[in-house]
Structures are given as C-alpha cells and as structure tokens.
Amino acid sequence: MRKGLWLISALIALSVVLSACGTKSQEDVTKGLKEKVGNLKGYKATAQMTLTVGNDPQSYDIDVWHNKPGDYRVHLKNEKKDQSQMILRNKSGVYVVTPALNKSYRFQSEWPQNSSQAYLYESLVADVLNDKEAKFKATDDHYVFETKTRYQNNKMLPSQEITFRKDTLEPVTVKVMDTNHNPVMTVEFSKVDFNAKFDKDAFETEKNMTSAQMEVPVLANSNKGDFTVKYVMADIPNVSLADEKEMETDNGKRIILTYGGDKSFTLFQEQARVVPATSMKMIEVEDGEMVDLGASVGVMTEQSVTWSENGVDYMLVSNDLTPDEMVMAAKSVQAGTEK
C-alpha cells in the first residue's frame, strides 16, 4: 500500500514539474492566442513575403499597422523598392493605393475579416481558432499549427503552416500551401511590436497617399509600350496558349493572349495610364470586390480580374474559369517569366 501511495505521489510531483517547465497542450496554446488577440490594442509588424508560383520566386517587403477596432495599413513593396501598393482601412472605407500610377481605389469591403490574410496576426489566430481539426506540435522555441485557410476565391490553397514563438506568441513564419502540400507563399516576420503607438492621423487616407508617393515617384508617361510580355504559368488541365496578338493603341502596344482547350480565357496587358502628378485619381469600385493576388491587389468580378504591376495593366477575362481558377491564373502571371 505504501509503495502504491509513493508511486502516486511521485507521478503527481512529476506532473507538477512538467507543468512548471512550460509544457502546454494545444488547447492551452489556442487559449493563449485567443487571449493575446483579445488584449491587443494594436500592433506593427514587418515581414518578407516570397511567392513561388511560376519559375522564379519573387520577394516583397510588407509593413503592417493595425489599431483596433478597424484601422489597417498594409504597405507592400517589391525588392527594388520602386513599386508599391498600400491597403488602407479606416472609417470611410477600404482603399488600395498605387502611388506609381497616382491612383487609388475605394471599396465597400469587409476586408480583412472575410478571408485568411497571411500577414495579419489576428487573421492567423482566427484560422487556428476556426479549424477544430488543426494539427499541432511544439518544438524547443516554437508552436506550430497546420490549419485550413479561409480564402473565398482560392480553394487551390487549402492549407497553411503557422509558426508562433513560445515566449511571446508572436508570428514567426507562415507557409501557404497548394493541394500538393507545396509552399506557394511564405511570409517571414522579422519584427512584431505588440505595444505600438499611433498618431491620430496614422490611418488617414490623404496622409498615407502623400507619404507613399514620396517614397515611390509617379511613373513617367514615356517609353510607351516598353514592357516585357508575361504569360499564365498556372497549370490548368487541357488549357494552353492558342494565339498571341499585338496591336497599337494611343498608349502604346496592347498584347492579347488567348488560351483555349477545355476552358478558354483571354489575358490583356498594356502599359498603365499614369494620372498626372498634380492630383491623385480616386476610383470608386461598385461592381467588383478586392482580391489579394499576393504581389498586388486587384478587382474581381464574375467574369474578370484586373490589376496593375510594375507599370503594366492586366485584365484576365473568362466565361469558363471558376473564381478559383481565375485567381490562380492571375497570380501565376505575376510570378511568371517570359515564355
């Protein structure tokens, strides 16, 4: 009897020691993440996003500001820092600012609540909380979750691996994976400030438009049509390039790529029209929704996706492709190389 009592006491003592050493269950960590988000008033984060859709990986720097309840500022810049886009959310709406083109789009959107966002902390935690079948493991320094994503228009990216630091629960890396479990988008966080302070006008539209333009000058309306033609690199079964045409417009050349097979679609590309630097053009988007294409933000309707990148306007039009396929095709154009 004494030996049995001694064994029970030893097991209880061991349990206490393990608990004191910080061993936590998936439920404990999930609860901690929920409390962390609930107590946050705002944060700033810097990260690098790498897209591996296509032949050559492309990297972008991301600066994220969030102030509760609904103010956001996400600044996306390419490696050369000569092109950028900014997503702003404040009381007056959601804006996508492209300073190099001197253009801004205003959406009536539920962003970012309506889908996964790999660079927003509260979105990552929401993905963990919403997936009751999430996989979990703990390493020496990190907690790692594999969860389903909540992309509305891209079921081609069904899962993601999210790594948090053990001591602070801040995000470390996010790997968004395709149906074959290959990473398509990787976000690596370099700094997260959970005690960030913001000026009263930090999320004001005009101020951010001006600051973005100071960092990236407006493109000149010169060298019309001087751009590299890009192709859809996504693998859509039994679909291939059927025709390529070039025509002249008053703004330079326009390239028309027609894809055919089991499904058909057309990709237009031409040099973007730059609004004179004296005034930024505000475009109200009523028929369409904001869509995250990774390297840029576009406008999506039932039959088209339009976006701008590196001074070139793209429009993908199809009556056959699903929304998932249109987004996948658009993303692969951004990461594609000359064919």
N, C-alpha and C positions, 0 to 999 in steps of 0.2 A: 504493500500500500504506500509506504513511504517513498519507495522508488518511483511509483506512478505519480505521486504528488510532485516529486522532484522534477520529473520529466516535463510535467505540465508547466511548472514554474519556469523551467529553462526555455520552453517554447514561447511562453509569454514574454520573457525577458528578451529573447531573440527578436520577436516581433516588434518590441519597443525600440530596440537598437536599429533595426532596418527602417522603421518609420522615422527615427531621428536622423538617419543618414540621407533622407530625402527621397526615398523610393516612392514614386507616385503611380497610381493606376491611370488608365485612360480617362476614367470618369473624373478623377482628381484634376488632371491637366485640363480637360474640357471645361470643368467648372471654373478653374483659374483663368482661362482665356475669356470666358463669359464675363467674369467679374472685372478683368482688366479692361475690356472694352467698355463695360458699363461705367467704370470710374474715370475713364479718359475724358478730358475736356477738348483735347485736340492734339495733333502731333505733326512733326515734319519728318520726312524720310527722303533719302537719296538712294538710288539704285541704278543698276545697269540691266537692260533688257536685251537678250540676244534671240533673234529669230532664226530658225534653221529650216524654214520652208523654202525649198529650191536648192541650188547648188552651192551658193556662198552664204555663210552665216552673216547676218547684219546686226550690229550692236547700236543701242540707243541709250542715252543717259536720261533718267527720269528724276524730277524733283516733285515731291508730293507734299501739299499742305492740306490739312483738314481741321476745321474748327466747328465743333458742334453748335447747333444741330445739323445744319445742312450746307455749310460753306466748304467748297473744294477748289483747289488749284493744282492741276497736274500739268507739268511742263515737260514735253518730250522733245529731245534734241538728238540729232544724229552725231556720229563720231567726229565729223569735221566742224560741228557747231555752226554750220552755215545754213541749216534748215531746221525749223522747229514748228511745233504746234502746241497750243495750250488749251486745256479744257478747264472752263470756269463754271462753277455753280454758285449762285447767290440767290437772293430773294427774288430777283427779276427773271431768272431762268437759267438755262444751261447754254453756254457759249463754247464754240470751237473757233479759236483764233489762229489764223495762218499769217504771221507777220510779214513773211517774204512776199506774199501776194497782196498784202494790205486788205485782207478780207476777214470777216467774222460771220459765223453762222449762229443763229439763235434757235434753240429747240425748246418745245414744250415736252420735256422728257422726265422720266422717273430715274434717270441715271443718278447715282450708280447702284441704286437698290434693285434694279430689275435683272441683274446678271452678275456672274463672277467677274471680279477685277483683280488680276494677279498682283497689282502694285498697291492695293488699298488694304490696310491691316484689318479693318472691321469687316471687309468682304471676305477675307481669308478665314477669319474666325467664324463668320456666318456659314461658310462652306463646311467647316468642321462640325458646327453645331447641327446643321441641317441633314448631314449624312449619318444616319444611325448605323450604317454598315462600314463606316470609315475604319481603315486599318491603322494600327498604332504601334510604334516602337520607340524605345528610349535608348540613347547612346550615352557616352560619358558626359557630353556637354549639351545635347540637343534632344528635343522631342520631335518625332517625325510622323506626320499623318499622310495617308493616301486617301483622297476623297473624290467624290463625283464633282463635276463642275456644274455651274448653273447658266451656261451660255444658251441664250434663247435661239440664236441663229447659227449655232455651230456645234452640232452634235458630233462633228468629226473630231472634237477634242473632249472626250468624255471624262478624263480623269486628271488629277494633278497630285504632285507630292509637295507638301508644305513642311518646311523645317523651321522650328522655333528654338530660340536659346532657352536653356533650362532656367537660368537665374533671373532673366528679365521678361521672358515670354515674348520678346520681340522677334519679328520675322528675320530669317537668315536667307533662305532660298525658296523659290517656287519653280517647279518644273511642270508645265502643262503638256500633257501627252496625247498622242493620237490613238487611234483604235488599235495600233500595234504596240502600244506602250513605249513609243519613241518620243523623247522630248522635242517639242516643236517650238516652245517658247520657254526661256529660262530667265527668271528675274533674280538678281543677286543684290541684296541690300547691303550697303556699306555703312549707313548711319541711320539711326532712328532716334528721334528726340520726343519722348512722351510728355515732356514738360514745356512744350513750345509755347511761346507768347506771340500774339499777332497784333499789329496796328489795326485801328478801327477800319481803315480803308484797304486792308490787305487783300480783300477779295473783290474790290470794286472794279467794274468792268473796264472803264476808260483807263484807269491807272495801270492795269495789267497789260492792256493793249499797247500802251505807250512804252512800258518797260520792255515788252517783248520785241517791239520794233527797234529799240535802241540796241538790243543785243544782236538781232538779225536784221540787216538792212533790207529794204524793199528791193526786189529784183528789178533790173533794168529791162525795159521792153526792147531789147536788142537781140541780135543773133536769132531771129525768128526761125523756129523750126529746127534749131540746132539741139537735138536731144537723141539719146540712144533708144531705139525701139526695144521694148520689153515684151516678153511672151508669157502666157499662162504656163506655169511649170507644174501645176497640180495634176495628179494622175486621176482623171475622170474616165472610168471604163468605157472603151469603144468610142472615144471622142478624140479628135485630132484636128490640127490646123488644116483647113481646106483652102483658104485663099488669103492673100495679103495685098492690100492696095494702098497707094499713096496718092493723095490729092492736095492741091494747093488751096489755101484759104487766105483771107486778108490778114490772118495772124500767123502765117507760115504753113508748114506741112501738117496734114492730118493723116494718121495711119489707121487703117481699118483692117482688123484681123477677124476672119470668120472661121469659127470652129464648127465642125459637123460630125455626124455619126449617129449614135443612138439618141443623142441630145445635141442641140445646137445653141450657140450664143455668139455674140459679137463684142469685140473689145475695141473701143475708140481711144486714141491718145493723141494729144496735141499740146503745144506749149500753152501754159496757163496765161490768161489775160490778167495783167497786173493793174490794180486800181492805182491812180495817181497818188503819190505820197502825201499830197496835201490833205486827203481825207480818207478814212477807212470806210469801206463799204460793209454795211450790216445787212445780211440776208436772212429774212425770216423763213424758216423751214416749216411749212404746214403739212405738205404731203410727203411724209417720209420720216424715218427715225434715225437717230445717231447710231452708227455701228463701229465698233472697235476693230480695226484691221491690223492691230499690232503696231506697225510702223507709222500709221496715221489713223485719223478718224474720218469716216465717210458718211454719206447719206444713202439710206437704203429704202427702196420702195418695193412693191410686189414683184416688179419685173426688171429692176436695175440697181446697180451700186455705182455711185460716183465718188471720186476722191482726188486729191492733189498730192503730189510728192515730188520734191526736187524741181519745182517749177513746171511740172507737166500735169495736165488734167487727164484723168482716166474715167471712162464710163463703160461698164460691162452691162450688156442688155440681153435678156433671155426670157422666152416664154416657157422653156423646158426645164431649166435648172431649178432645183429646190433652193430655198433660202440658205440652207447649209452649204450647198454646192457653190452658190454664188459667192458667199463669204470666203470659202476655201479657195476658189479661183482667184478672187481679188487679192487675198493675202499672198498667194504664190507669185503674182505679178510683181508685187513689191520686193519680194526676195529673189526674183528670177534674174537671170543674166541673158545677154544677147544670144539668140539662138542661131 
